[in-house]
Amino acid sequence: MTPSKKLVLSLLSVIFCGSMTDLRATDILGKVQVGLEKSEGTSGIVISLTPLNQSEAAALKQPPIHAVLTQKNKTFSPHLLVIPPGSVVEFPNRDPFFHNVFSLFEGKRFDLGLYESGTSRSVKFDRPGVSYIFCNIHPQMNAIVISLDTPYYSLADNSGSVKIANVKSGEYLLQIWAEGLNSDEMGRLSRHITVTDDPVQLGVIQVPSNETLAQHKNKYGRDYDSAASSSYEPH
């Protein structure tokens, strides 16, 4: 075999072996339990993995998407939405009256103003973070948009089961986000994990009892006026 052929075969071997290494991935499995009673809801919980290696984290960044958070029957649907940074979320009004979507607390701050039935407005969530969404007319309406810069996440189902599929080998920070928990409580649930070729069993992750979004003020920082709210609805 000539030296040039040996060089080509050697390069192909390096490329092939490197590709095989990059393709190594496994599943992360676990279960979250809220409070002491297994009957408590788990649908507002997100588990995520962020690579500790900065270059690997940068390589995992996902392209933005276009998502929809619908307003119908004085409810946002879905209640919890997870998107990559840079994504645009559309807020169509499917009710027969006005809405005013806003977020002035954490994450992305915006105020879409009043808009009527059958119309829609959009917001670009340009950085990672958690945004709490409300309507300035209807105090019972609330939703959460979480912008994550990792594709490795899972929303817990009603039974508490979580599964993050096809995670590459490496060192990760595991984080839990649960509606109603403060940052200190969630920080105590975080931990480092090592992912290899074998599936990772997280076991049962105990999450403190959490509550839904607490009472909030309107976009002016005042209590809601029920008489003013009803004036925007047909009679």
N, C-alpha and C positions, 0 to 999 in steps of 0.2 A: 504494500500500500504506500502510495506516495505521501510525502510530508503534508502536501496541501489537502489531500483527502482526510488524513488524520486530524488536521486542524478543523476541517468542516464538521467531522463526526464529533469532535470534542465540544465544539460550540453548540451543536444540536443537542448533545447530552446535557450541557449546562442549562440550555433553554428549557428542555423537556423536564428536567429534574426541578428547576425553579418553578415551572408552571405547576407541577404536581404538588410542590410545597405550598404554593399560593392557594391551591384548590382545597387544601385540608380544612375541613369545617365540621362542626358538630352542633348539636341542639342543646339548649339550656332549658331545663325543665324544673318547675317548682309549683308551689301553691302558697297563696297568701291567705291569712286568716285575720279578720278584724276583731279586736276585743277578745273577750273570753268566750263569747257565744259564736259558734260557727254559722249561725243563721244571719248574722249581720252582713250587709251588702258589701260586695267587693268590686262592683262594676266601675267605681271611680278611682281605680288604682292602676298606675303605669310602672312597669319595671324596665330599666334600660341599662345598657352596657356601653361605657365609653373607653376606648383604648387609652392606656397610660402612655403609650408611645405617641408623641405628637405627630410624627410623620404618618403613622398608620391612621391616626384620627383624621388628618387632613385628606388622606386617600379615600376615606369612607364617606366623605361629604356627599349628600344626595342632591340631585337637581331639584329645583322648586317644582311644585305642583299647583294645580288649580283645584280648590276644594269649595264645597258648598255647605253653609250652615243656615238651614231654612228656618223661617219664623212662621209657625202655623199653630192655631189654637192657643195663642199666647204662650208658646213654648219654642225654644230653640232645639233643633234636631240636626245632628246629634248633640247631646249634652256635652260630650268630651271629644275633642278633635285633636289629633297629633299630626303635625306637618313638618317638613324640612324648612329651615330658614330660607327666606326669599320667596316663599309661597304666597299666592294670592287667595284670599278667602272671600267668597261671594255671600252676601246676606240678602237673599230674596224675601220679599214680604208676600206671603201667601194668605194673609188674613184680610178680611174685608174692612180694614181700618188702618190707621197710621201706626208706624213704629218709629223709634229713635234709638238705634243701636249705639252704644258707647262703651269705652273702657278707659278709665282714668286712674287705675290703681297700680298694677304691676305689668311688666311686659310691654306690649304695644299700647300706646295711648292714642285714642282717636274718638271722634264724635261724628257720626254720619248724618246727624240732623233728622228732621222729620221727613219721612217719605211714605207714599201712599201704597195701597194694595196693588199688586201686579208689577211693582217696580223693584229694582235691586241696586245695591251699592256694594263696593268691594274695598278690601283693605289688604295691603302687602305687609306681611309679618317678616321684617327684614333681618331679624336677629334672634338667637335662641332666647327662650324665656317662657314664662307662663302669663297668659292674659286672661283676666276675668271679664266676661262679657255680660252686659245688662241692657235693658230697655229703659229709657227715661220716662216712659208712659206707664209701663206695667211692671211693678216691683217684683212680681213672682217669676219673671223671666230671667234666667241666668244660664251661662254656659262657660266652658273653659277651652281655650286654644293653647296647646303646648307646642312650641317650636323646638324640635330636637335636632342637634347636628350629628346624630348617629342613626344608622338604619337598624340598629340592634335594640329593639324594644318590643314589649308585648303589653296589651291591655288585659287585665284579669277578667275572666268571664264570671258569670253569676255564681259559679261554684268556687271561684278563687284560683282556678288553674291558669298558669302562665307558661308560654313556650316561645323562646326566641330561636328561630331556625337558622341553620347554616352560619354559625359564628366561627370566624377564623381563629386559629390558635394564637394565643397571646395573653398578655396581662390586661385586665380590665377593672374599671371602677363600676361596681354595681350600685345603682341608685333606685330608690323607691319614691314615687310621687303619689300621694293620696290626698284626695279632696278633704279639706278641713284641717290637715296637719300643718303645723308651722315648720319653718326651715330647720330649727334645732331638732325637732322630733324626726324629721326625714333624714337629717344628717346622721343621727344615731343608727339608722337602718342601713346606711351605706357601708360597703366593704369591698376589699380587693378580692378578685377571684382569678384563678389561672385556668385558661381554656386549653385543652389538648385535643387529641383525636377522639377521645371517648366522650360520650354524652355527660353533661354536668347535671347532677341532681342537687338542686338547692334545698330540697326538703320543704318544710313548712316555715314560711316567714311570718312572724307574728307582728301585726300592725296595730298600733294603739287605736282605740275607738275614735272614729272620725265623724264629723258632722258635715252636712251640706253647707253651701255658702251661707254665711251669716247675714243677718239683716244689713242692708246697705242704704246709703243715701242716694239721691238722684245725682245727676251730673253737676248740679249747682251746689252739692254738699248739704242739701236740705232734705227733710222728710218728704215722702211722696204725698201728693194731694189727690185723694181718691176722686174728688169732684172734678178736678182738672183732667185726670186720666180718662174718666168716662166721657168727657166732652169730645174726645177724639174718635169715639166709637159710634156707629149708627144706632139710632133708637127706634 
